Amino acid sequence: MEEIKEGFPETIFSDKNLYTKDLRKPIILELYEILKEKGIVKKNKAPRNVGELRKLIE
């Protein structure tokens, strides 16, 4: 049976048990996490699109 989740994207996609071989984390979120680990991005709110990610980097 499929599980349906509701809520904000950053909350849903932070659930590590959500990912399987058929469902992957959005690439924007993966890139954001890498940039955050390297100290390039300091904000805690994950971007929802490329435009938001660009603003965090600038």
Contacts in CASP RR format, 6 or more apart in sequence:
PFRMAT RR
TARGET T0000
AUTHOR 0000-0000-0000
METHOD contacts of the structure
MODEL  1
MEEIKEGFPETIFSDKNLYTKDLRKPIILELYEILKEKGIVKKNKAPRNV
GELRKLIE
5 12 0 8 1.000
5 15 0 8 1.000
5 18 0 8 1.000
6 12 0 8 1.000
9 26 0 8 1.000
9 46 0 8 1.000
9 48 0 8 1.000
10 29 0 8 1.000
10 45 0 8 1.000
10 46 0 8 1.000
12 18 0 8 1.000
13 25 0 8 1.000
13 26 0 8 1.000
13 29 0 8 1.000
13 46 0 8 1.000
19 25 0 8 1.000
28 47 0 8 1.000
28 48 0 8 1.000
28 49 0 8 1.000
28 50 0 8 1.000
28 53 0 8 1.000
29 46 0 8 1.000
29 47 0 8 1.000
31 53 0 8 1.000
32 41 0 8 1.000
32 46 0 8 1.000
32 47 0 8 1.000
32 53 0 8 1.000
32 56 0 8 1.000
35 41 0 8 1.000
35 56 0 8 1.000
35 57 0 8 1.000
36 42 0 8 1.000
40 57 0 8 1.000
41 56 0 8 1.000
41 57 0 8 1.000
43 56 0 8 1.000
47 53 0 8 1.000
47 55 0 8 1.000
47 56 0 8 1.000
END
